[in-house]
Amino acid sequence: MSKKKVQMSGFARIGVGLLIIGALLVAFGQYGGREAVALYGVIIVVAGFALYMAASIVAKRRVRA
């Protein structure tokens, strides 16, 4: 049995990008002592994670249908 390969959608790629950018902002904000930048990074990470999860759920539902 070969599994059908699911391609990563554009929204999932954007979500992963936001995760990486947000993590970098958190790291630089903590390192530089700028809590506002770190908090902004956390918000970006949460948004990226939500976008990635939503895109992956939609992709799995499309494969089943």
N, CA, C and O atoms as a Maestro MAE file, in Angstrom:
{
 s_m_m2io_version
 :::
 2.0.0
}

f_m_ct {
 s_m_title
 :::
 protein
 m_atom[260] {
  # First column is atom index #
  i_m_mmod_type
  r_m_x_coord
  r_m_y_coord
  r_m_z_coord
  i_m_residue_number
  s_m_chain_name
  s_m_pdb_residue_name
  s_m_pdb_atom_name
  i_m_atomic_number
  :::
  1 25 0.829 -1.190 0.000 1 A "MET " " N  " 7
  2 3 0.000 0.000 0.000 1 A "MET " " CA " 6
  3 2 0.873 1.252 0.000 1 A "MET " " C  " 6
  4 15 1.753 1.410 0.846 1 A "MET " " O  " 8
  5 25 0.623 2.112 -0.933 2 A "SER " " N  " 7
  6 3 1.361 3.373 -0.946 2 A "SER " " CA " 6
  7 2 0.432 4.481 -0.461 2 A "SER " " C  " 6
  8 15 -0.704 4.617 -0.916 2 A "SER " " O  " 8
  9 25 0.947 5.254 0.464 3 A "LYS " " N  " 7
  10 3 0.169 6.373 0.982 3 A "LYS " " CA " 6
  11 2 0.191 7.520 -0.018 3 A "LYS " " C  " 6
  12 15 1.205 7.778 -0.667 3 A "LYS " " O  " 8
  13 25 -0.921 8.190 -0.129 4 A "LYS " " N  " 7
  14 3 -0.986 9.340 -1.011 4 A "LYS " " CA " 6
  15 2 -0.240 10.501 -0.345 4 A "LYS " " C  " 6
  16 15 -0.526 10.857 0.798 4 A "LYS " " O  " 8
  17 25 0.699 11.074 -1.053 5 A "LYS " " N  " 7
  18 3 1.515 12.148 -0.499 5 A "LYS " " CA " 6
  19 2 0.719 13.450 -0.514 5 A "LYS " " C  " 6
  20 15 0.151 13.836 -1.536 5 A "LYS " " O  " 8
  21 25 0.690 14.111 0.626 6 A "VAL " " N  " 7
  22 3 -0.037 15.367 0.757 6 A "VAL " " CA " 6
  23 2 0.957 16.505 0.605 6 A "VAL " " C  " 6
  24 15 1.960 16.570 1.317 6 A "VAL " " O  " 8
  25 25 0.669 17.401 -0.331 7 A "GLN " " N  " 7
  26 3 1.546 18.550 -0.513 7 A "GLN " " CA " 6
  27 2 1.211 19.621 0.516 7 A "GLN " " C  " 6
  28 15 0.053 19.801 0.894 7 A "GLN " " O  " 8
  29 25 2.236 20.321 0.956 8 A "MET " " N  " 7
  30 3 2.037 21.388 1.926 8 A "MET " " CA " 6
  31 2 1.433 22.599 1.212 8 A "MET " " C  " 6
  32 15 1.966 23.061 0.204 8 A "MET " " O  " 8
  33 25 0.333 23.101 1.733 9 A "SER " " N  " 7
  34 3 -0.337 24.234 1.105 9 A "SER " " CA " 6
  35 2 0.420 25.524 1.404 9 A "SER " " C  " 6
  36 15 1.316 25.557 2.247 9 A "SER " " O  " 8
  37 25 0.047 26.560 0.709 10 A "GLY " " N  " 7
  38 3 0.675 27.859 0.912 10 A "GLY " " CA " 6
  39 2 0.436 28.405 2.302 10 A "GLY " " C  " 6
  40 15 1.323 29.021 2.893 10 A "GLY " " O  " 8
  41 25 -0.769 28.183 2.833 11 A "PHE " " N  " 7
  42 3 -1.067 28.669 4.176 11 A "PHE " " CA " 6
  43 2 -0.247 27.942 5.235 11 A "PHE " " C  " 6
  44 15 0.153 28.542 6.233 11 A "PHE " " O  " 8
  45 25 0.003 26.663 5.023 12 A "ALA " " N  " 7
  46 3 0.841 25.918 5.964 12 A "ALA " " CA " 6
  47 2 2.277 26.433 5.921 12 A "ALA " " C  " 6
  48 15 2.926 26.543 6.961 12 A "ALA " " O  " 8
  49 25 2.773 26.747 4.736 13 A "ARG " " N  " 7
  50 3 4.126 27.306 4.620 13 A "ARG " " CA " 6
  51 2 4.214 28.670 5.294 13 A "ARG " " C  " 6
  52 15 5.214 28.976 5.944 13 A "ARG " " O  " 8
  53 25 3.188 29.481 5.147 14 A "ILE " " N  " 7
  54 3 3.171 30.784 5.813 14 A "ILE " " CA " 6
  55 2 3.159 30.591 7.325 14 A "ILE " " C  " 6
  56 15 3.838 31.321 8.047 14 A "ILE " " O  " 8
  57 25 2.397 29.615 7.809 15 A "GLY " " N  " 7
  58 3 2.351 29.338 9.242 15 A "GLY " " CA " 6
  59 2 3.702 28.926 9.790 15 A "GLY " " C  " 6
  60 15 4.099 29.373 10.866 15 A "GLY " " O  " 8
  61 25 4.417 28.074 9.057 16 A "VAL " " N  " 7
  62 3 5.755 27.663 9.493 16 A "VAL " " CA " 6
  63 2 6.703 28.858 9.469 16 A "VAL " " C  " 6
  64 15 7.537 29.007 10.361 16 A "VAL " " O  " 8
  65 25 6.581 29.696 8.465 17 A "GLY " " N  " 7
  66 3 7.406 30.909 8.398 17 A "GLY " " CA " 6
  67 2 7.159 31.829 9.569 17 A "GLY " " C  " 6
  68 15 8.098 32.381 10.144 17 A "GLY " " O  " 8
  69 25 5.887 31.998 9.928 18 A "LEU " " N  " 7
  70 3 5.566 32.830 11.090 18 A "LEU " " CA " 6
  71 2 6.111 32.228 12.375 18 A "LEU " " C  " 6
  72 15 6.562 32.955 13.260 18 A "LEU " " O  " 8
  73 25 6.074 30.903 12.483 19 A "LEU " " N  " 7
  74 3 6.654 30.244 13.656 19 A "LEU " " CA " 6
  75 2 8.140 30.564 13.778 19 A "LEU " " C  " 6
  76 15 8.623 30.881 14.865 19 A "LEU " " O  " 8
  77 25 8.858 30.482 12.678 20 A "ILE " " N  " 7
  78 3 10.307 30.730 12.704 20 A "ILE " " CA " 6
  79 2 10.600 32.195 13.015 20 A "ILE " " C  " 6
  80 15 11.455 32.492 13.850 20 A "ILE " " O  " 8
  81 25 9.903 33.104 12.353 21 A "ILE " " N  " 7
  82 3 10.132 34.531 12.579 21 A "ILE " " CA " 6
  83 2 9.786 34.911 14.022 21 A "ILE " " C  " 6
  84 15 10.523 35.657 14.669 21 A "ILE " " O  " 8
  85 25 8.665 34.394 14.516 22 A "GLY " " N  " 7
  86 3 8.266 34.688 15.889 22 A "GLY " " CA " 6
  87 2 9.256 34.143 16.901 22 A "GLY " " C  " 6
  88 15 9.544 34.801 17.901 22 A "GLY " " O  " 8
  89 25 9.785 32.942 16.653 23 A "ALA " " N  " 7
  90 3 10.768 32.371 17.570 23 A "ALA " " CA " 6
  91 2 12.045 33.204 17.584 23 A "ALA " " C  " 6
  92 15 12.650 33.394 18.639 23 A "ALA " " O  " 8
  93 25 12.456 33.699 16.428 24 A "LEU " " N  " 7
  94 3 13.630 34.571 16.381 24 A "LEU " " CA " 6
  95 2 13.391 35.876 17.135 24 A "LEU " " C  " 6
  96 15 14.277 36.363 17.837 24 A "LEU " " O  " 8
  97 25 12.191 36.441 16.988 25 A "LEU " " N  " 7
  98 3 11.880 37.665 17.725 25 A "LEU " " CA " 6
  99 2 11.876 37.429 19.231 25 A "LEU " " C  " 6
  100 15 12.358 38.263 19.996 25 A "LEU " " O  " 8
  101 25 11.338 36.307 19.648 26 A "VAL " " N  " 7
  102 3 11.349 35.980 21.079 26 A "VAL " " CA " 6
  103 2 12.787 35.852 21.578 26 A "VAL " " C  " 6
  104 15 13.130 36.376 22.638 26 A "VAL " " O  " 8
  105 25 13.624 35.155 20.813 27 A "ALA " " N  " 7
  106 3 15.012 34.956 21.228 27 A "ALA " " CA " 6
  107 2 15.765 36.284 21.310 27 A "ALA " " C  " 6
  108 15 16.450 36.553 22.297 27 A "ALA " " O  " 8
  109 25 15.638 37.108 20.277 28 A "PHE " " N  " 7
  110 3 16.344 38.391 20.298 28 A "PHE " " CA " 6
  111 2 15.773 39.331 21.351 28 A "PHE " " C  " 6
  112 15 16.517 40.101 21.959 28 A "PHE " " O  " 8
  113 25 14.473 39.279 21.573 29 A "GLY " " N  " 7
  114 3 13.864 40.110 22.606 29 A "GLY " " CA " 6
  115 2 14.331 39.723 23.997 29 A "GLY " " C  " 6
  116 15 14.588 40.591 24.831 29 A "GLY " " O  " 8
  117 25 14.441 38.435 24.252 30 A "GLN " " N  " 7
  118 3 14.935 37.978 25.551 30 A "GLN " " CA " 6
  119 2 16.418 38.287 25.716 30 A "GLN " " C  " 6
  120 15 16.855 38.704 26.789 30 A "GLN " " O  " 8
  121 25 17.180 38.084 24.667 31 A "TYR " " N  " 7
  122 3 18.622 38.323 24.736 31 A "TYR " " CA " 6
  123 2 18.933 39.803 24.939 31 A "TYR " " C  " 6
  124 15 19.827 40.162 25.705 31 A "TYR " " O  " 8
  125 25 18.187 40.648 24.248 32 A "GLY " " N  " 7
  126 3 18.436 42.085 24.329 32 A "GLY " " CA " 6
  127 2 17.720 42.770 25.472 32 A "GLY " " C  " 6
  128 15 17.887 43.974 25.665 32 A "GLY " " O  " 8
  129 25 16.934 42.042 26.228 33 A "GLY " " N  " 7
  130 3 16.220 42.652 27.345 33 A "GLY " " CA " 6
  131 2 15.037 43.490 26.917 33 A "GLY " " C  " 6
  132 15 14.609 44.382 27.649 33 A "GLY " " O  " 8
  133 25 14.510 43.217 25.752 34 A "ARG " " N  " 7
  134 3 13.346 43.969 25.252 34 A "ARG " " CA " 6
  135 2 12.128 43.061 25.307 34 A "ARG " " C  " 6
  136 15 11.872 42.278 24.393 34 A "ARG " " O  " 8
  137 25 11.395 43.182 26.385 35 A "GLU " " N  " 7
  138 3 10.254 42.294 26.610 35 A "GLU " " CA " 6
  139 2 9.125 42.544 25.629 35 A "GLU " " C  " 6
  140 15 8.369 41.627 25.311 35 A "GLU " " O  " 8
  141 25 8.999 43.778 25.143 36 A "ALA " " N  " 7
  142 3 7.934 44.080 24.185 36 A "ALA " " CA " 6
  143 2 8.152 43.318 22.874 36 A "ALA " " C  " 6
  144 15 7.197 42.818 22.280 36 A "ALA " " O  " 8
  145 25 9.400 43.231 22.428 37 A "VAL " " N  " 7
  146 3 9.708 42.496 21.204 37 A "VAL " " CA " 6
  147 2 9.457 41.005 21.418 37 A "VAL " " C  " 6
  148 15 8.941 40.323 20.533 37 A "VAL " " O  " 8
  149 25 9.825 40.504 22.603 38 A "ALA " " N  " 7
  150 3 9.606 39.093 22.906 38 A "ALA " " CA " 6
  151 2 8.112 38.772 22.951 38 A "ALA " " C  " 6
  152 15 7.686 37.724 22.465 38 A "ALA " " O  " 8
  153 25 7.330 39.658 23.525 39 A "LEU " " N  " 7
  154 3 5.882 39.441 23.588 39 A "LEU " " CA " 6
  155 2 5.270 39.472 22.192 39 A "LEU " " C  " 6
  156 15 4.391 38.670 21.877 39 A "LEU " " O  " 8
  157 25 5.728 40.388 21.366 40 A "TYR " " N  " 7
  158 3 5.267 40.455 19.980 40 A "TYR " " CA " 6
  159 2 5.611 39.159 19.247 40 A "TYR " " C  " 6
  160 15 4.817 38.664 18.447 40 A "TYR " " O  " 8
  161 25 6.786 38.617 19.521 41 A "GLY " " N  " 7
  162 3 7.198 37.351 18.923 41 A "GLY " " CA " 6
  163 2 6.309 36.201 19.354 41 A "GLY " " C  " 6
  164 15 5.977 35.333 18.547 41 A "GLY " " O  " 8
  165 25 5.919 36.188 20.627 42 A "VAL " " N  " 7
  166 3 5.022 35.133 21.123 42 A "VAL " " CA " 6
  167 2 3.684 35.191 20.400 42 A "VAL " " C  " 6
  168 15 3.119 34.156 20.046 42 A "VAL " " O  " 8
  169 25 3.184 36.381 20.183 43 A "ILE " " N  " 7
  170 3 1.911 36.542 19.473 43 A "ILE " " CA " 6
  171 2 2.040 36.019 18.041 43 A "ILE " " C  " 6
  172 15 1.128 35.368 17.534 43 A "ILE " " O  " 8
  173 25 3.164 36.302 17.394 44 A "ILE " " N  " 7
  174 3 3.389 35.815 16.035 44 A "ILE " " CA " 6
  175 2 3.492 34.293 16.015 44 A "ILE " " C  " 6
  176 15 2.967 33.651 15.105 44 A "ILE " " O  " 8
  177 25 4.164 33.708 17.010 45 A "VAL " " N  " 7
  178 3 4.283 32.252 17.088 45 A "VAL " " CA " 6
  179 2 2.908 31.607 17.243 45 A "VAL " " C  " 6
  180 15 2.616 30.610 16.582 45 A "VAL " " O  " 8
  181 25 2.072 32.158 18.099 46 A "VAL " " N  " 7
  182 3 0.728 31.605 18.305 46 A "VAL " " CA " 6
  183 2 -0.090 31.697 17.022 46 A "VAL " " C  " 6
  184 15 -0.794 30.753 16.664 46 A "VAL " " O  " 8
  185 25 -0.001 32.828 16.332 47 A "ALA " " N  " 7
  186 3 -0.738 32.990 15.076 47 A "ALA " " CA " 6
  187 2 -0.223 32.008 14.012 47 A "ALA " " C  " 6
  188 15 -1.016 31.421 13.276 47 A "ALA " " O  " 8
  189 25 1.074 31.835 13.934 48 A "GLY " " N  " 7
  190 3 1.646 30.899 12.967 48 A "GLY " " CA " 6
  191 2 1.240 29.470 13.252 48 A "GLY " " C  " 6
  192 15 0.931 28.709 12.335 48 A "GLY " " O  " 8
  193 25 1.243 29.102 14.536 49 A "PHE " " N  " 7
  194 3 0.835 27.748 14.907 49 A "PHE " " CA " 6
  195 2 -0.631 27.505 14.566 49 A "PHE " " C  " 6
  196 15 -0.980 26.446 14.043 49 A "PHE " " O  " 8
  197 25 -1.485 28.473 14.858 50 A "ALA " " N  " 7
  198 3 -2.908 28.326 14.549 50 A "ALA " " CA " 6
  199 2 -3.130 28.206 13.045 50 A "ALA " " C  " 6
  200 15 -3.943 27.398 12.598 50 A "ALA " " O  " 8
  201 25 -2.413 29.002 12.272 51 A "LEU " " N  " 7
  202 3 -2.547 28.947 10.813 51 A "LEU " " CA " 6
  203 2 -2.065 27.610 10.268 51 A "LEU " " C  " 6
  204 15 -2.704 27.031 9.389 51 A "LEU " " O  " 8
  205 25 -0.935 27.114 10.786 52 A "TYR " " N  " 7
  206 3 -0.411 25.838 10.338 52 A "TYR " " CA " 6
  207 2 -1.368 24.699 10.689 52 A "TYR " " C  " 6
  208 15 -1.620 23.830 9.854 52 A "TYR " " O  " 8
  209 25 -1.895 24.690 11.892 53 A "MET " " N  " 7
  210 3 -2.809 23.626 12.313 53 A "MET " " CA " 6
  211 2 -4.090 23.654 11.486 53 A "MET " " C  " 6
  212 15 -4.578 22.607 11.061 53 A "MET " " O  " 8
  213 25 -4.630 24.832 11.258 54 A "ALA " " N  " 7
  214 3 -5.856 24.938 10.461 54 A "ALA " " CA " 6
  215 2 -5.615 24.452 9.033 54 A "ALA " " C  " 6
  216 15 -6.451 23.745 8.470 54 A "ALA " " O  " 8
  217 25 -4.489 24.822 8.450 55 A "ALA " " N  " 7
  218 3 -4.186 24.393 7.082 55 A "ALA " " CA " 6
  219 2 -3.982 22.886 7.006 55 A "ALA " " C  " 6
  220 15 -4.392 22.257 6.031 55 A "ALA " " O  " 8
  221 25 -3.354 22.297 8.022 56 A "SER " " N  " 7
  222 3 -3.135 20.851 7.984 56 A "SER " " CA " 6
  223 2 -4.438 20.086 8.196 56 A "SER " " C  " 6
  224 15 -4.627 19.025 7.601 56 A "SER " " O  " 8
  225 25 -5.326 20.595 9.020 57 A "ILE " " N  " 7
  226 3 -6.625 19.941 9.226 57 A "ILE " " CA " 6
  227 2 -7.441 19.983 7.934 57 A "ILE " " C  " 6
  228 15 -8.059 18.988 7.555 57 A "ILE " " O  " 8
  229 25 -7.443 21.124 7.267 58 A "VAL " " N  " 7
  230 3 -8.178 21.248 6.007 58 A "VAL " " CA " 6
  231 2 -7.589 20.313 4.956 58 A "VAL " " C  " 6
  232 15 -8.337 19.690 4.202 58 A "VAL " " O  " 8
  233 25 -6.263 20.204 4.893 59 A "ALA " " N  " 7
  234 3 -5.622 19.320 3.916 59 A "ALA " " CA " 6
  235 2 -5.975 17.861 4.173 59 A "ALA " " C  " 6
  236 15 -6.214 17.114 3.225 59 A "ALA " " O  " 8
  237 25 -6.013 17.440 5.434 60 A "LYS " " N  " 7
  238 3 -6.367 16.052 5.749 60 A "LYS " " CA " 6
  239 2 -7.811 15.760 5.416 60 A "LYS " " C  " 6
  240 15 -8.129 14.657 4.971 60 A "LYS " " O  " 8
  241 25 -8.693 16.724 5.619 61 A "ARG " " N  " 7
  242 3 -10.095 16.517 5.279 61 A "ARG " " CA " 6
  243 2 -10.291 16.424 3.774 61 A "ARG " " C  " 6
  244 15 -11.159 15.683 3.311 61 A "ARG " " O  " 8
  245 25 -9.499 17.161 3.003 62 A "ARG " " N  " 7
  246 3 -9.608 17.099 1.551 62 A "ARG " " CA " 6
  247 2 -9.131 15.761 1.022 62 A "ARG " " C  " 6
  248 15 -9.666 15.256 0.035 62 A "ARG " " O  " 8
  249 25 -8.129 15.181 1.668 63 A "VAL " " N  " 7
  250 3 -7.621 13.886 1.220 63 A "VAL " " CA " 6
  251 2 -8.656 12.802 1.471 63 A "VAL " " C  " 6
  252 15 -8.837 11.911 0.641 63 A "VAL " " O  " 8
  253 25 -9.331 12.869 2.603 64 A "ARG " " N  " 7
  254 3 -10.349 11.855 2.936 64 A "ARG " " CA " 6
  255 2 -11.553 11.933 2.027 64 A "ARG " " C  " 6
  256 15 -12.151 10.907 1.702 64 A "ARG " " O  " 8
  257 25 -11.921 13.141 1.609 65 A "ALA " " N  " 7
  258 3 -13.124 13.318 0.782 65 A "ALA " " CA " 6
  259 2 -12.908 12.954 -0.656 65 A "ALA " " C  " 6
  260 15 -13.832 13.053 -1.463 65 A "ALA " " O  " 8
  :::
 }
 m_bond[259] {
  # First column is bond index #
  i_m_from
  i_m_to
  i_m_order
  :::
  1 1 2 1
  2 2 3 1
  3 3 4 2
  4 3 5 1
  5 5 6 1
  6 6 7 1
  7 7 8 2
  8 7 9 1
  9 9 10 1
  10 10 11 1
  11 11 12 2
  12 11 13 1
  13 13 14 1
  14 14 15 1
  15 15 16 2
  16 15 17 1
  17 17 18 1
  18 18 19 1
  19 19 20 2
  20 19 21 1
  21 21 22 1
  22 22 23 1
  23 23 24 2
  24 23 25 1
  25 25 26 1
  26 26 27 1
  27 27 28 2
  28 27 29 1
  29 29 30 1
  30 30 31 1
  31 31 32 2
  32 31 33 1
  33 33 34 1
  34 34 35 1
  35 35 36 2
  36 35 37 1
  37 37 38 1
  38 38 39 1
  39 39 40 2
  40 39 41 1
  41 41 42 1
  42 42 43 1
  43 43 44 2
  44 43 45 1
  45 45 46 1
  46 46 47 1
  47 47 48 2
  48 47 49 1
  49 49 50 1
  50 50 51 1
  51 51 52 2
  52 51 53 1
  53 53 54 1
  54 54 55 1
  55 55 56 2
  56 55 57 1
  57 57 58 1
  58 58 59 1
  59 59 60 2
  60 59 61 1
  61 61 62 1
  62 62 63 1
  63 63 64 2
  64 63 65 1
  65 65 66 1
  66 66 67 1
  67 67 68 2
  68 67 69 1
  69 69 70 1
  70 70 71 1
  71 71 72 2
  72 71 73 1
  73 73 74 1
  74 74 75 1
  75 75 76 2
  76 75 77 1
  77 77 78 1
  78 78 79 1
  79 79 80 2
  80 79 81 1
  81 81 82 1
  82 82 83 1
  83 83 84 2
  84 83 85 1
  85 85 86 1
  86 86 87 1
  87 87 88 2
  88 87 89 1
  89 89 90 1
  90 90 91 1
  91 91 92 2
  92 91 93 1
  93 93 94 1
  94 94 95 1
  95 95 96 2
  96 95 97 1
  97 97 98 1
  98 98 99 1
  99 99 100 2
  100 99 101 1
  101 101 102 1
  102 102 103 1
  103 103 104 2
  104 103 105 1
  105 105 106 1
  106 106 107 1
  107 107 108 2
  108 107 109 1
  109 109 110 1
  110 110 111 1
  111 111 112 2
  112 111 113 1
  113 113 114 1
  114 114 115 1
  115 115 116 2
  116 115 117 1
  117 117 118 1
  118 118 119 1
  119 119 120 2
  120 119 121 1
  121 121 122 1
  122 122 123 1
  123 123 124 2
  124 123 125 1
  125 125 126 1
  126 126 127 1
  127 127 128 2
  128 127 129 1
  129 129 130 1
  130 130 131 1
  131 131 132 2
  132 131 133 1
  133 133 134 1
  134 134 135 1
  135 135 136 2
  136 135 137 1
  137 137 138 1
  138 138 139 1
  139 139 140 2
  140 139 141 1
  141 141 142 1
  142 142 143 1
  143 143 144 2
  144 143 145 1
  145 145 146 1
  146 146 147 1
  147 147 148 2
  148 147 149 1
  149 149 150 1
  150 150 151 1
  151 151 152 2
  152 151 153 1
  153 153 154 1
  154 154 155 1
  155 155 156 2
  156 155 157 1
  157 157 158 1
  158 158 159 1
  159 159 160 2
  160 159 161 1
  161 161 162 1
  162 162 163 1
  163 163 164 2
  164 163 165 1
  165 165 166 1
  166 166 167 1
  167 167 168 2
  168 167 169 1
  169 169 170 1
  170 170 171 1
  171 171 172 2
  172 171 173 1
  173 173 174 1
  174 174 175 1
  175 175 176 2
  176 175 177 1
  177 177 178 1
  178 178 179 1
  179 179 180 2
  180 179 181 1
  181 181 182 1
  182 182 183 1
  183 183 184 2
  184 183 185 1
  185 185 186 1
  186 186 187 1
  187 187 188 2
  188 187 189 1
  189 189 190 1
  190 190 191 1
  191 191 192 2
  192 191 193 1
  193 193 194 1
  194 194 195 1
  195 195 196 2
  196 195 197 1
  197 197 198 1
  198 198 199 1
  199 199 200 2
  200 199 201 1
  201 201 202 1
  202 202 203 1
  203 203 204 2
  204 203 205 1
  205 205 206 1
  206 206 207 1
  207 207 208 2
  208 207 209 1
  209 209 210 1
  210 210 211 1
  211 211 212 2
  212 211 213 1
  213 213 214 1
  214 214 215 1
  215 215 216 2
  216 215 217 1
  217 217 218 1
  218 218 219 1
  219 219 220 2
  220 219 221 1
  221 221 222 1
  222 222 223 1
  223 223 224 2
  224 223 225 1
  225 225 226 1
  226 226 227 1
  227 227 228 2
  228 227 229 1
  229 229 230 1
  230 230 231 1
  231 231 232 2
  232 231 233 1
  233 233 234 1
  234 234 235 1
  235 235 236 2
  236 235 237 1
  237 237 238 1
  238 238 239 1
  239 239 240 2
  240 239 241 1
  241 241 242 1
  242 242 243 1
  243 243 244 2
  244 243 245 1
  245 245 246 1
  246 246 247 1
  247 247 248 2
  248 247 249 1
  249 249 250 1
  250 250 251 1
  251 251 252 2
  252 251 253 1
  253 253 254 1
  254 254 255 1
  255 255 256 2
  256 255 257 1
  257 257 258 1
  258 258 259 1
  259 259 260 2
  :::
 }
}
